[in-house]
Every structure is written in structure tokens, then in C-alpha cells.
């Protein structure tokens, strides 16, 4: 869900026609940015930004003034003593340095610190969230299974009969997709297409994870009866969800299992 959250931020930022900069960007002292600023990479703001500043990347240093909001998704945010944010600050990152003398006139939102809450509540492993997250994820996965049962079953059958080729296709497909996204993000014109590719990748991941739940359930209950299939899917989803609560198993699942099911999805989509 972290990726979904970031994509939403990106999409909203692109809609607001502002100045988009990639790489290392510097707004010099006595310089004025009259539009919203969108920065990918790293940046330093010594001048005046009349609009909102949206940042995605590693490190952002601010010595100047931002008239609008500051939306930060990255590793480190540095607000020096001469910095002045007249709007709100939305912070999602690993660390923030707030020097004495810096000003934030609006509200400061720091609810989703990466190292503390794992990016977003929907992926949190805090006990209080687990039942609600389980229900939400199951509803989404079950709707996918109800809408595309034949497609889910065909993916499961392909993985079962071609496990090695599924994994190899998954690795190759992910490499090509990420390479395409990087190439598209380099140019301003390609950014909307990169967002579309990211969105399609998310849907592919959703189909892969849903198929894995069906696959596990089908190993336990092999039946063509619709009610038993639904029960099997619930059992498979529950097992997959509980296993993924463990960090080590979650990593193994992503690297060695989900990639294989992704490969089967790509094969079925483009076959």
C-alpha cells in the first residue's frame, strides 16, 4: 500500500500543473518559483516558492520560504533556521531535522514515519490493526476472485504446471517494467505514462496475490463445488496473510513466490 499511497501523491502532483524537476535541483537565493514545484531526486530551496512544494527522493534542504504546503516523501528533510513554511507540512520519511528558528505556520502531519509504522496502516503489523486489515484485504481479494474466477484458476494451473518458467518470466517482466518506469520518469512527457504503468503493475500484483490465496486453498480443499471453493479461498487467504505477518517469511514470499505468480499473470495476459 505504500506504493499506492505514493502513486496517489504523484498523480495529484502532476494534475496540478507545476514545475517538475528531476535529479538535483536548487532554487537559488533571491530566486522565485511562481508555480508549484515538484522535485524527484534531491533538492535545496534557498529562494521563494509561491506555490506548493512536493518532493519525492532522498534529501531535501530548505533555507528559504514556501508559501504553500510542503509534501515530503523521502529519506531526510532538513528545515534550517531560516526556513519558513506558511502552509502545512506532510512528512513521510526516515528522518527530519528541525533547526531552532525554522517556522511552520500551518499544521504538521507526521503520522506515517517509515521506520516506525511500515509506511501505511494497511501494511502495519500492530495487533490493533490486524483484524481490520485482514477483513479489508480479504474483501478486495475475494471481489477479484468473484469477478475473474476463470482467469485466477488458469493462472494457478499455469504456476502448478510451469513453476520454473513462471518464476523466470516474473523476474524478466519485473526487470523490464521497472526499466520502462525509470526511462519514462526521466522525461516530463513520460511521467503520466510511468504512473499508468505503475498502476497496471499494482493490479497485476493484486491478481498474483489473489491467485496465491486460491492456490493454497485449492491444495487443501480440491472441489469444484462453488461453496467449497469459497471456503478454500478463505482458508488459503488466511494462511497467506498469517504467514506474511512474519518479516522473514514475508520477504521470502515476495522474492520467491509472488514473483512466480506475477510471471504467470504476465504470461496469461500477453499469451
Helices and strands as residue ranges (DSSP letters): H 2-15, E 19-27, E 32-33, E 37-45, E 48-49, E 53-62, E 65-66, E 70-79, E 84-85, E 89-98, E 103-104, E 108-109, H 114-117, G 121-123, H 127-147, H 149-161, H 163-186, H 191-220, H 226-244, H 247-252, I 253-258, H 259-270
